[in-house]
Each structure stands twice: as C-alpha cells, then as structure tokens.
Amino acid sequence: MSLARSPSAARERVTLPWYLWAAAGAVTSAYIGGYWDISWHRSIGRDTFWSPPHMAIYACGVLAGLSAAYLIFTATFGKQSPLAAVSVKIWGFRGPLGAFICAWGGLAMLVSAPFDDWWHNAYGLDVKIISPPHMVLAAGFFGINFGAIMLMLAFLNRASGASRAGLQRMFLYVGSMAVCESLLLKLEYISRPEMHGSLFYVIVILGTLGIIVALGVGSRHPWGCTIVTTVYTIFGAAFLWILPLFPAQPKLGPVYTPVTHFIPWEFPLLVIVPAFVTDVILRKTAGLRPAARALVTGTAFFATFLFVQWPFANFLMSPSARNWFFGTTYRDYGTPATSLYARFEFVPPESTDILVRGLIVAAIVSCLMAYAGILAGRAMQRVQR
C-alpha cells in the first residue's frame, strides 16, 4: 500500500479561505495589542489614540469587519454563492452566524476607540485595566473572538478529509486567543502576591476553565485543552522575554522605579498542566453524563492547578526566579519599593478556616465551569451555519 498523498489531498489540507486567516489574524492582533498596551502603561504611562498598541488593537476590528462584510455580502448578493445554503438571515442579509457576530464585535471595538480617547482626556491615565471604555473594547474583542470561533466551527463541522485537520488546528488557535484574553483581563487580581490566597484560584478558574473545556470538547481533538493552554503559555513567555529588549522610559509621574525598557507581565500561569489532565479525563469519561463528567473534570483541574501553582508561587518569590527567564525582577515605574510586589511577599495569609472555605468555593466553581464547558462544547459540535 502506498503512503504517498495525492497532490489534490495536499492542496485541500493547506488551502483555507482568506477570510478565515483574516479572522485568525484579527484576534491575534487584538491580543498582542492588548498585552502591549498594558506594558506601555506600565513602562511609559502616557499614550495617544495613535499609539502602536492601539493600532494593533483596532486592526482587529478592521480585519474582522472586512472578512465579515465579505461573507455577508457574498451570501446575500452572490447568485450562486455556496455560502447561501449554509447561512442565517438577519435584517434581510444572509451570511454565516459567526460573520454577523464578528461584525458586531468589530463595531463595538471601533466605537470604544473615541470613547477611550475621551476617557483619557477627561480622567487621565487609566489606573485599572477594568474601566468603562476598556470593557466596551473587551466586549468587542470577545464578540469578534466568539464570532471567529463560530465561523471556524461551521466550516470545521462541515469538513471532511484532509481539510478538517487544518480547520481543527485553526479553530483551536482562534479559541486559544479567548483563553489568553480572559486571563489578560484578570492580570491585576492574579499577580504573584495573590497566589497563596483562595480568591486567586476562584478568579483564574472562573470563566477561563469553561472556555478551555468548551474548546476541547467542541474541537473533538484528543488534546484540545492542552493545545489552547500551550498557545497561551507560548505567547506569555514570548512577551516576557521579548518586550524587555526594547527601550522605554516613563513620561508620567510619580516614578517610584527607574525604567529603561518595556515592562512585561509575569511568567505564564501553569494552566497547561491541569489542562493536560483535563484532556485525559475528558477522554476517559466520555460515556458519563455531563454532570458526573464535570464533577470529575472540575475537581481534577482545580486539584492539579493548586498542586502545581502553589509551590511554583513560592519559587517565583525566591531569588532563583529573579532572572530574565522567569522575569520576577521586572517592576513598573508606578510600583514603590515598599509594596508587597517589590518585596517579594504574599498578601497576608488567610486564616485556615477562611482558606479552606475559599478553596472549597474554588473547587465548586471549577466543577460548574467544567459543566458549562462540556455543555457548550457539545453544542459547538452541532454548529453548521
């Protein structure tokens, strides 16, 4: 038997529509721009509407809008468009459901731009990541990301043969951007000093685990959860190692710490380890009811994450982690030397009773997120339009 692949099969595997690549590029641009923007605020402080991170963020809206418009107009006005038969109708227009969601997300992102500019002019530099214009921006990004996921799903669930593998990989990559963005929004609440508190585990797991499980189940890939968290880890490590190579200095005060280069965030969370365990459990429990499956999956994810992240937090506070690889020496200009972050100390510990109760809550949240993810993933497997 010949193992050689036919030329037509090879072409089918590598040739994906440009608008799917555009959607993948859009969510990538938004995540890079978002992380870069946070680093910009930590390193320089002052920015403008036209700053490079902002342009990367808004490029997401433009790319998503163009690809969505093409799909909608082609399905609506194309007399023999193959998309017409696999489209939904909204306000007289036809197109894949994901395209309409992407169009809404792109509009929300573009609307947030002048809102954010006005907010800065009225109230100055953002003190927190979570501000009204940023929430509009985040809603737009998640709209684009969700729309891109739905778009990929529609193509993936209709595909067969060699093209399915390429679509499956692209789906998982686009989905991984949702995982990255969900943790990006939580940065202020999941830093090193918080890693020995129960609230840290609740915040990390809330929402994020549901996304991870949904992507793993929806993709039907045996290592879907591991793949999306691997992408998160690669991006986080790349930002940590690359951003400090570029010069930057504060343009706002007060300056508590001298800064000469871009300040990244911290070493990625070790979610890849419980994600690997989750993939194994999801395969072993495929025959169980969703509730039982979620109980096992959620408990295992929480226990594994606690087992690896708690001691890793101790390591990050130690002198051994104060190097370019783990990056714990980086501190933004607004962090004083007297802070817990600068002194490499944890938030004062909770009492044993409070800690135990908090961890039980985290375990319950983990099971609920796993349940939501399993149900969402099963629904994803049915998306055709």
C-alpha positions in Angstrom: 0.0 0.0 0.0 1.4 3.4 -1.0 1.6 6.0 1.8 2.1 8.9 -0.6 -0.6 11.6 -0.5 -2.2 12.7 -3.7 -1.5 16.4 -4.8 -5.2 17.2 -4.6 -5.3 16.0 -0.9 -2.2 18.1 -0.1 -3.8 21.2 -1.7 -7.0 20.6 0.2 -5.2 20.4 3.5 -3.2 23.6 3.2 -5.7 25.8 1.3 -8.0 27.6 3.7 -10.2 30.6 2.7 -8.5 34.0 3.2 -11.4 35.2 5.4 -10.6 32.5 8.0 -7.0 33.6 8.0 -8.2 37.2 8.4 -10.3 36.2 11.4 -7.3 34.4 13.0 -5.1 37.4 12.3 -7.7 39.8 13.8 -7.9 38.0 17.2 -4.1 37.7 17.3 -3.6 41.4 16.6 -6.1 42.3 19.4 -4.4 40.1 22.0 -0.9 41.3 21.1 -2.1 44.9 21.1 -3.9 44.5 24.4 -0.8 43.0 26.2 1.4 45.6 24.6 -0.9 48.4 25.7 -0.7 47.2 29.3 3.1 47.1 29.1 3.1 50.6 27.5 1.1 51.9 30.5 3.5 50.1 32.9 6.6 51.4 31.2 5.8 54.8 29.6 2.4 55.8 31.0 1.4 58.5 28.6 -0.1 57.3 25.3 -2.2 58.7 22.5 -5.0 57.4 20.3 -2.4 56.7 17.6 0.0 54.7 19.8 1.2 51.4 18.2 -0.6 49.1 20.7 -3.9 50.9 20.0 -3.3 50.5 16.2 -2.8 46.8 16.7 -6.0 46.5 18.8 -8.1 48.4 16.3 -6.6 46.5 13.4 -8.6 43.5 14.8 -11.9 45.4 14.3 -10.9 46.3 10.7 -9.8 42.8 9.7 -12.8 41.2 11.3 -15.1 43.8 9.8 -13.7 43.3 6.3 -13.9 39.5 6.4 -17.4 39.6 7.9 -18.6 42.1 5.3 -17.3 39.9 2.5 -19.0 36.8 3.8 -22.3 38.6 4.4 -22.4 40.4 1.1 -21.3 37.3 -0.8 -24.0 35.2 0.7 -26.6 37.9 0.3 -26.0 39.1 -3.2 -24.0 36.3 -4.8 -26.4 34.4 -7.0 -24.6 31.1 -6.8 -22.6 31.5 -3.6 -22.1 28.2 -1.8 -22.5 30.1 1.5 -26.1 30.9 0.8 -27.2 27.4 1.7 -25.4 27.4 5.0 -26.2 30.9 6.2 -28.7 32.5 8.5 -30.8 35.5 7.7 -30.7 38.7 9.8 -32.4 42.0 8.8 -32.6 40.9 5.2 -28.9 39.9 5.0 -27.6 36.4 4.8 -24.3 35.0 6.0 -22.7 32.6 8.5 -23.8 33.4 12.0 -20.1 33.9 13.0 -19.8 36.7 10.4 -22.7 38.6 12.0 -21.2 38.2 15.4 -17.8 39.4 14.2 -19.4 42.4 12.5 -21.0 43.4 15.8 -17.7 42.9 17.7 -15.8 44.9 15.2 -18.3 47.8 15.5 -18.1 47.7 19.3 -14.2 47.8 19.2 -14.3 50.8 16.8 -16.8 52.6 19.0 -14.6 52.1 22.0 -11.7 53.9 20.4 -13.1 57.5 20.6 -14.7 56.6 24.0 -11.3 55.6 25.4 -9.7 58.7 24.0 -12.3 60.9 25.6 -12.0 59.0 28.9 -8.2 59.6 28.9 -8.7 63.3 28.2 -11.3 63.6 30.9 -9.8 61.5 33.6 -6.2 60.9 32.7 -4.3 57.7 32.7 -6.2 54.5 33.5 -5.4 53.3 37.0 -7.0 49.9 36.3 -7.4 47.6 33.4 -11.1 47.4 34.0 -12.6 50.8 33.0 -15.8 51.5 31.1 -14.1 52.1 27.7 -11.9 49.0 28.2 -15.0 46.9 28.9 -16.6 48.1 25.7 -13.4 47.2 23.9 -13.2 43.8 25.7 -16.8 43.1 24.7 -16.0 43.9 21.1 -13.0 41.6 21.2 -14.9 38.7 22.8 -17.6 39.3 20.2 -15.0 39.0 17.4 -13.4 36.1 19.1 -16.7 34.3 19.6 -17.8 35.1 16.1 -14.5 33.7 14.7 -14.9 30.6 16.8 -18.4 30.1 15.4 -17.2 30.8 11.9 -14.4 28.2 12.2 -16.9 25.7 13.8 -19.3 26.0 10.9 -16.5 25.2 8.4 -15.0 22.5 10.7 -18.2 20.6 11.3 -19.0 20.5 7.6 -15.5 19.5 6.6 -14.1 16.0 5.9 -10.8 14.5 4.8 -7.6 16.4 4.8 -9.1 19.9 5.1 -10.6 19.0 8.5 -7.2 18.8 10.2 -6.2 22.3 9.1 -9.6 23.7 10.2 -9.3 21.9 13.5 -5.9 23.5 14.2 -7.1 26.9 13.2 -10.2 26.6 15.4 -8.0 25.7 18.4 -5.7 28.6 17.7 -8.5 31.1 17.5 -10.1 29.6 20.6 -6.8 29.9 22.5 -6.9 33.7 22.0 -10.1 33.7 24.1 -8.2 31.9 26.8 -5.4 34.4 26.6 -7.7 37.4 26.7 -9.7 36.0 29.6 -6.6 35.8 31.7 -5.3 39.2 30.4 -8.4 40.9 31.8 -7.6 39.3 35.2 -4.0 40.4 35.5 -4.5 42.8 38.3 -6.1 40.2 40.5 -3.8 37.2 39.8 -0.3 38.6 40.4 2.3 36.8 42.4 1.4 38.3 45.9 -2.2 36.8 45.5 -1.1 33.3 44.5 -1.4 31.9 48.1 -5.0 33.1 48.5 -8.2 31.2 47.7 -9.6 34.1 45.7 -6.7 33.8 43.2 -7.9 30.3 42.3 -11.5 31.4 42.0 -10.6 34.2 39.7 -8.3 32.2 37.5 -10.8 29.4 37.1 -14.0 31.5 36.7 -14.8 31.7 33.0 -11.4 30.5 31.8 -12.0 26.8 32.6 -15.3 26.9 30.8 -13.6 28.3 27.7 -10.9 25.7 27.9 -13.3 22.7 28.3 -15.7 24.0 25.6 -12.8 24.3 23.1 -11.5 20.8 23.9 -14.9 19.2 23.6 -16.1 21.3 20.7 -12.9 20.6 18.6 -13.1 16.8 19.2 -9.3 16.9 19.3 -7.9 14.5 21.9 -5.5 17.2 23.2 -7.6 20.3 22.6 -7.4 21.7 26.1 -3.6 21.2 26.2 -3.2 22.9 22.8 -5.1 26.0 23.7 -3.2 26.4 27.0 0.1 25.7 25.2 -0.6 28.7 22.9 -1.3 30.8 26.0 2.0 29.7 27.6 4.0 30.4 24.4 2.6 33.9 24.0 3.0 34.7 27.7 6.6 33.5 27.7 7.4 35.3 24.4 6.1 38.6 25.7 8.1 38.2 28.9 11.3 37.5 27.0 10.9 39.9 24.0 9.4 43.1 25.4 12.3 44.0 27.8 14.6 44.0 24.7 13.0 47.3 23.6 13.8 50.7 25.3 11.2 52.7 27.1 11.1 55.3 29.9 8.3 56.9 31.9 6.6 60.1 30.7 4.3 60.4 33.7 5.0 60.5 37.4 5.5 59.8 40.1 8.3 57.4 39.1 9.0 55.0 42.0 11.2 52.6 40.0 13.6 53.7 37.2 12.5 52.0 33.9 14.7 51.8 30.8 12.8 49.1 28.8 9.3 47.8 28.4 8.0 46.0 31.4 6.1 42.8 30.7 3.7 40.9 32.9 4.7 37.8 34.8 5.6 34.3 33.9 2.5 32.4 32.5 0.3 30.6 34.9 0.8 26.8 34.9 -2.6 26.1 33.5 -1.1 23.8 30.9 -0.6 21.1 33.5 -4.3 20.8 34.7 -5.3 21.2 31.0 -3.3 18.1 30.1 -5.0 16.2 33.0 -8.4 17.6 31.7 -7.8 16.1 28.2 -7.1 12.7 29.7 -10.2 12.8 31.9 -12.5 14.0 29.2 -11.5 11.0 27.0 -11.8 8.6 29.9 -15.2 9.9 31.0 -16.8 10.3 27.5 -19.5 7.8 28.4 -20.6 9.6 31.6 -23.5 12.0 32.0 -22.4 15.7 31.7 -22.9 16.4 35.4 -20.8 13.4 36.5 -18.2 14.2 33.9 -18.0 17.8 35.1 -17.6 16.8 38.7 -14.6 14.6 37.9 -13.1 17.1 35.4 -13.6 20.2 37.5 -12.2 18.6 40.7 -9.2 17.3 38.9 -8.5 20.6 37.2 -8.7 22.5 40.5 -6.6 20.0 42.4 -3.9 19.8 39.8 -3.7 23.6 39.4 -3.5 24.0 43.2 -0.8 21.3 43.4 1.5 22.9 40.7 0.8 26.7 41.1 1.1 27.0 44.9 4.7 25.7 45.1 5.6 27.5 41.9 4.5 30.7 43.5 7.0 30.0 46.3 9.6 29.6 43.7 8.7 32.8 41.9 9.2 34.7 45.2 12.7 33.2 45.7 16.0 34.6 44.4 16.2 31.8 41.9 13.5 33.3 39.8 15.0 36.7 39.6 16.4 36.4 36.1 15.3 37.1 32.5 13.7 33.7 32.1 11.2 33.9 34.9 11.2 37.7 34.9 10.3 38.4 38.6 12.8 41.4 38.8 10.6 43.5 36.4 8.7 46.2 38.1 6.7 49.1 36.5 7.6 52.7 37.3 4.5 53.1 39.5 5.3 50.3 41.9 7.0 51.6 45.1 9.8 49.6 46.7 7.7 49.2 49.9 5.0 47.3 48.1 4.4 43.5 48.6 5.3 43.1 44.9 8.6 44.7 45.2 9.5 43.0 48.5 8.6 39.6 47.0 5.9 38.9 49.7 2.5 37.3 49.6 -0.7 39.0 50.7 -1.0 38.3 54.4 -2.4 34.8 54.7 -6.0 34.0 55.4 -6.9 32.0 58.5 -7.1 28.3 58.0 -10.9 28.2 58.1 -11.2 31.0 55.6 -8.6 29.5 53.3 -10.3 26.0 53.4 -13.7 27.5 52.7 -12.3 29.6 49.9 -10.6 26.6 48.3 -13.9 24.6 48.5 -15.6 27.5 46.7 -12.9 27.4 44.1 -13.4 23.7 43.6 -17.2 24.2 43.2 -16.6 27.0 40.7 -14.3 24.6 38.8 -16.9 21.9 38.6 -19.5 24.5 37.5 -17.2 25.8 34.8 -16.4 22.3 33.6 -20.1 21.6 33.4 -20.8 24.8 31.4 -17.8 24.0 29.2 -19.0 20.4 28.4 -22.5 21.6 27.5 -21.1 24.4 25.4 -18.7 22.1 23.7 -21.4 19.6 22.8 -23.5 22.5 21.4 -20.4 23.5 19.3 -20.3 20.1 17.7 -23.7 20.8 16.1 -22.9 24.2 14.6 -23.3 24.1 10.8 -24.1 27.7 9.8 
